[in-house]
Amino acid sequence: MIEEPSLFDVSVAEGRLQGAEGHYRKHYADLAGLYADQASFAALLAEKAGDIAYEVTSFTPGGKTSDLIMGVTRMEPGQVGREFFLTRGHIHAEGDRPELYYTLAGRGLMQMESPEGEVRLIEMKPGQVCYVPPFWIHRSVNLGSETLVMFFAYPADSGQDYGIIERSGGMRVRVMDDGQGGWVAEDNPDWRPRSAAEVARIMGDEVAA
């Protein structure tokens, strides 16, 4: 018996997939250790520790590769010192799974990093779709003064590995305010290259091929 089709409304104003069964929130207090300027982050926590930094509403039809999880991410604007607000970021536990992000509102950036440490930064505006290929670590950054709202979809068996960023001391670059209304990527001095063993683990059969 095949599955019945589904229809959902997307509220751009609320940043939600209406009727979705999946919902999680990240508060500012959950983002400890992500930002370079610890003094500014402490000041942010003193004011907004319990506030929502970003939240996700999603629909999961099943758990097979052929099932697509889809949803909407809503992310607040702001900075910690010069560093723009960001999500924790992850790589898919099944590394050969891709992801799509469609920008609905706001001005964002998809920060990507290969297991070997190559960096790709793609600015995203409403009406644009970013394709994150397999094997790329990725996180979203809100570059603007408005809420960033994005629709996403990825194979349902992808899973997430959030620890890969922490194990390397963060991502290789930080996305910072350039002081002229734009952004600049600055090297993260705490970043550490991944071992050959970890790269091989992530890439799996791709290394053998």
C-alpha positions as CSV (number, residue, x, y, z in Angstrom):
1,M,0.0,0.0,0.0
2,I,1.5,3.3,-1.0
3,E,1.5,6.4,1.2
4,E,-1.1,9.1,0.9
5,P,0.1,12.5,-0.4
6,S,0.4,15.4,2.1
7,L,-0.1,19.1,1.9
8,F,1.2,21.7,4.3
9,D,1.0,25.5,4.5
10,V,4.2,27.4,5.1
11,S,3.8,30.6,7.2
12,V,6.7,32.8,6.2
13,A,5.7,35.4,8.8
14,E,5.8,32.9,11.6
15,G,8.7,30.9,10.1
16,R,6.8,27.6,10.5
17,L,5.6,24.6,8.6
18,Q,2.0,24.5,9.7
19,G,0.7,21.2,10.9
20,A,4.2,19.7,11.2
21,E,4.6,17.0,13.8
22,G,8.3,17.8,14.5
23,H,9.3,20.9,16.4
24,Y,12.5,21.8,18.3
25,R,14.0,25.0,19.6
26,K,17.5,26.1,20.4
27,H,17.8,28.8,23.1
28,Y,20.8,31.1,23.3
29,A,21.9,29.2,26.4
30,D,22.2,26.1,24.2
31,L,24.8,27.7,22.0
32,A,27.7,28.0,24.6
33,G,31.1,27.5,23.0
34,L,30.1,28.4,19.5
35,Y,31.2,32.1,19.4
36,A,34.7,33.5,19.6
37,D,33.8,36.5,21.8
38,Q,33.0,34.9,25.1
39,A,32.5,38.3,26.9
40,S,29.9,39.3,24.4
41,F,28.2,35.9,24.6
42,A,28.1,36.2,28.4
43,A,26.4,39.6,28.0
44,L,23.9,38.1,25.5
45,L,23.1,35.3,28.0
46,A,22.5,37.8,30.8
47,E,19.8,39.4,28.6
48,K,18.4,36.5,26.5
49,A,19.5,33.1,27.9
50,G,16.0,31.6,27.7
51,D,15.0,33.3,24.4
52,I,14.8,31.2,21.2
53,A,17.8,31.6,18.9
54,Y,16.3,29.4,16.2
55,E,13.6,26.8,15.8
56,V,12.6,24.1,13.3
57,T,9.3,22.7,12.4
58,S,9.4,19.5,10.3
59,F,7.5,16.6,8.7
60,T,9.0,13.1,8.6
61,P,7.0,10.7,6.4
62,G,9.2,7.7,7.2
63,G,12.7,6.5,7.8
64,K,13.9,5.3,4.4
65,T,16.4,7.0,2.1
66,S,13.5,7.5,-0.4
67,D,11.5,9.4,2.3
68,L,12.1,13.2,2.5
69,I,12.2,15.0,5.8
70,M,11.1,18.6,5.0
71,G,10.6,21.6,7.2
72,V,11.2,25.3,8.0
73,T,13.9,26.9,10.0
74,R,13.4,30.3,11.6
75,M,16.5,32.1,12.9
76,E,16.7,35.4,14.8
77,P,19.1,38.2,13.6
78,G,21.9,39.6,15.6
79,Q,25.6,39.3,16.5
80,V,27.9,38.2,19.3
81,G,30.6,40.8,19.1
82,R,31.3,41.0,15.4
83,E,30.2,37.4,14.7
84,F,26.8,36.9,13.1
85,F,24.2,34.6,14.7
86,L,24.6,31.0,13.6
87,T,23.2,27.5,14.0
88,R,25.2,24.7,15.6
89,G,25.8,23.0,12.2
90,H,26.3,19.3,11.4
91,I,27.3,16.8,8.8
92,H,24.9,14.0,8.0
93,A,25.6,10.8,9.9
94,E,25.1,9.0,6.6
95,G,27.6,11.2,4.8
96,D,26.5,10.7,1.3
97,R,23.1,12.4,1.8
98,P,22.5,15.9,0.4
99,E,20.2,18.7,1.6
100,L,18.3,21.5,-0.1
101,Y,17.7,24.9,1.5
102,Y,15.3,27.4,-0.1
103,T,15.3,31.0,1.3
104,L,11.9,32.4,2.1
105,A,12.8,35.5,4.0
106,G,15.8,37.4,5.2
107,R,19.5,37.3,4.2
108,G,21.6,34.3,5.1
109,L,24.7,32.4,4.3
110,M,25.3,28.7,4.1
111,Q,28.7,27.9,5.6
112,M,30.1,24.6,4.3
113,E,33.3,22.7,5.0
114,S,34.6,19.5,3.6
115,P,36.0,16.8,5.9
116,E,39.5,17.9,4.7
117,G,38.8,21.5,5.6
118,E,37.9,23.1,2.2
119,V,35.5,26.1,2.8
120,R,32.5,27.2,0.7
121,L,30.4,30.2,1.6
122,I,27.2,30.8,-0.3
123,E,25.1,33.9,0.4
124,M,21.3,33.2,0.2
125,K,18.5,35.6,-0.5
126,P,14.7,35.0,-0.9
127,G,13.9,33.0,-3.9
128,Q,17.3,31.2,-4.0
129,V,17.9,27.5,-3.5
130,C,21.2,26.3,-2.0
131,Y,22.1,22.6,-2.7
132,V,24.4,21.2,0.0
133,P,26.1,18.1,-1.7
134,P,26.9,14.9,0.2
135,F,29.9,15.0,2.7
136,W,29.7,18.7,3.5
137,I,29.5,20.0,7.0
138,H,27.1,22.9,7.0
139,R,25.5,25.5,9.1
140,S,23.3,28.6,8.5
141,V,24.3,32.2,9.4
142,N,21.9,35.1,9.5
143,L,23.6,38.0,7.9
144,G,20.7,40.5,8.0
145,S,18.7,42.5,10.4
146,E,15.5,40.4,9.8
147,T,14.5,36.9,10.7
148,L,16.0,34.3,8.4
149,V,13.4,31.8,7.2
150,M,14.4,28.8,5.1
151,F,12.6,25.7,3.8
152,F,14.7,22.5,3.8
153,A,14.5,18.9,2.6
154,Y,16.8,15.9,3.0
155,P,16.6,12.0,3.0
156,A,15.0,10.8,6.1
157,D,17.7,8.3,7.0
158,S,20.5,11.0,6.9
159,G,20.9,11.6,10.6
160,Q,23.1,14.3,12.1
161,D,26.6,14.4,13.6
162,Y,26.9,17.7,15.5
163,G,30.1,16.7,17.3
164,I,32.2,16.9,14.2
165,I,32.5,20.7,14.5
166,E,33.3,20.6,18.2
167,R,36.0,17.9,17.7
168,S,37.8,20.3,15.3
169,G,37.6,23.3,17.5
170,G,34.9,24.9,15.4
171,M,34.6,25.5,11.7
172,R,37.6,26.7,9.8
173,V,36.4,30.2,9.4
174,R,34.1,32.6,11.3
175,V,31.6,34.8,9.5
176,M,32.1,38.3,10.9
177,D,30.8,41.9,10.4
178,D,33.2,43.8,8.2
179,G,32.2,47.1,9.6
180,Q,30.9,48.4,6.3
181,G,27.5,46.7,6.1
182,G,28.8,43.4,4.8
183,W,30.6,40.3,6.1
184,V,34.0,38.8,5.9
185,A,35.4,35.3,6.6
186,E,38.2,35.2,9.2
187,D,40.3,32.2,10.0
188,N,39.4,30.4,13.3
189,P,42.7,30.0,15.2
190,D,41.2,27.2,17.2
191,W,40.4,25.0,14.2
192,R,42.3,21.7,14.0
193,P,42.5,19.5,10.9
194,R,40.7,16.2,11.1
195,S,42.7,13.0,11.2
196,A,43.0,10.8,8.1
197,A,41.1,8.2,10.1
198,E,38.1,10.5,10.7
199,V,38.1,11.7,7.1
200,A,38.0,8.0,6.0
201,R,35.2,7.3,8.4
202,I,33.1,10.1,7.1
203,M,33.8,9.4,3.4
204,G,33.3,5.6,3.7
205,D,33.2,3.9,0.4
206,E,34.2,7.2,-1.4
207,V,37.7,6.8,-0.1
208,A,38.0,3.3,-1.4
209,A,36.7,4.3,-4.7
